[in-house]
Amino acid sequence: MSPLLLFLLLPLRCVSGLPFYNSFYYSNGRHPGHGRAEGLFNGAKLVVQTPEETLFTHRGANATLPCRYHYEPALAAPRPVRIKWWKLAENGAPEQDVLVAIGLRHRSFGDYRGRVHLRQDEAREASLEIRDLRLEDSGRYRCEVIDGLEDESGLVELELRGVVFPYQPPQGRYRLNFLEAQRACEEQDAAVASFEQLFRAWEEGLDWCNAGWLQDASVQYPITRPRQPCGGLGLAPGVRSYGPRHRRLHRYDVFCFATALRGRVYYLEHPEKLTLSEAKQACEEDGAQVAKVGQLFAAWKFRGLDRCDAGWLADGSARYPVAQPRPNCGALEAGVRSFGFPDPHSRRYGVYCYRQR
Ligand SMILES: *[C@@H]1O[C@H](CO)[C@@H](O)[C@H](O)[C@H]1NC(C)=O
């Protein structure tokens, strides 16, 4: 064997210690689906690596879902592979093809067309970039590498940062069937929350005594302080479930999920208090729009919006956000306070506007 060939058969690069990539740490596959997946190939193993940690990002951002593969022992010559990315079925949504690539040829599918491409900055990289992230992009994605008959894959979990809020329409409590609940959240620039999102909100202290729809068409409510009118003192704190309900016949409130925004919510400085229609007009004259409920919650949660003045919102409710609780400003906890849906002709409120940047 010639010295040159011998050189080529050696691993090209020796990595000492633990592999790091894009600040994600890969351990050796303790969780099924994450970390490493290995396949045997002509004596060489095909190994696919994805991060174990969930990627958190926000709506409108560009995200890169890392995926790399290699052979053990390393192969001298590059081999042609096919790459396939798809999104797993979840919360009633079906499995979705995202992208397939053979060599330099790519094809993307459905809602992902024109928004995704493969990042191959390095050899044996198969990362997926998704641009202009939408609410419905959160979920679990599979990166599959196909080399001849070998086929290995890894999982990447993508989550958008957001805030869960309960929503009741102007008509009052328990008026929404599931389809109306979906529409109500969309109108507030939000989506129906998943159980995981509600559960995380409960861990962070959300306590709400009215039951609301979740994405899987179950109806639940989060209690951190058990009390008599909310299921009684005998029950432990937790997310309490009524189980799956009929999507058309049953009516409840809804838990919506709003993600962090690129635009800005602000209280409009205006000499007088306004009626609802004056409020909408005043925002337009300021080059903005009257803010939606989801936008106010997101600004409160992610931008620390704090203002003691109640203002109109697009749905006709009046609210104000308190990030720093103080005695002369409502209650003693941070939150978004609501005055319900006041008479739209009353002149007792200012207005919160939203300007897209
Ligand atoms: C996302 O990527 C596109 C194309 O590279 C770029 O034009 C856009 O500004 C990026 N968006 C963000 C929020 O970084």
PDBQT file of the ligand as one rigid body, heavy atoms in Angstrom, charges set to zero:
ROOT
HETATM    1  C1  LIG A 401     -33.699  36.016   7.192  1.00  0.00    +0.000 C 
HETATM    2  O1  LIG A 401     -32.923  35.706   6.047  1.00  0.00    +0.000 OA
HETATM    3  C2  LIG A 401     -33.205  36.522   4.929  1.00  0.00    +0.000 C 
HETATM    4  C3  LIG A 401     -32.399  36.000   3.755  1.00  0.00    +0.000 C 
HETATM    5  O2  LIG A 401     -31.112  35.679   4.127  1.00  0.00    +0.000 OA
HETATM    6  C4  LIG A 401     -32.876  37.969   5.256  1.00  0.00    +0.000 C 
HETATM    7  O3  LIG A 401     -33.160  38.798   4.147  1.00  0.00    +0.000 OA
HETATM    8  C5  LIG A 401     -33.721  38.396   6.456  1.00  0.00    +0.000 C 
HETATM    9  O4  LIG A 401     -33.365  39.715   6.834  1.00  0.00    +0.000 OA
HETATM   10  C6  LIG A 401     -33.490  37.445   7.619  1.00  0.00    +0.000 C 
HETATM   11  N1  LIG A 401     -34.412  37.787   8.667  1.00  0.00    +0.000 N 
HETATM   12  C7  LIG A 401     -34.036  38.001   9.923  1.00  0.00    +0.000 C 
HETATM   13  C8  LIG A 401     -35.108  38.349  10.897  1.00  0.00    +0.000 C 
HETATM   14  O5  LIG A 401     -32.885  37.923  10.285  1.00  0.00    +0.000 OA
ENDROOT
TORSDOF 0
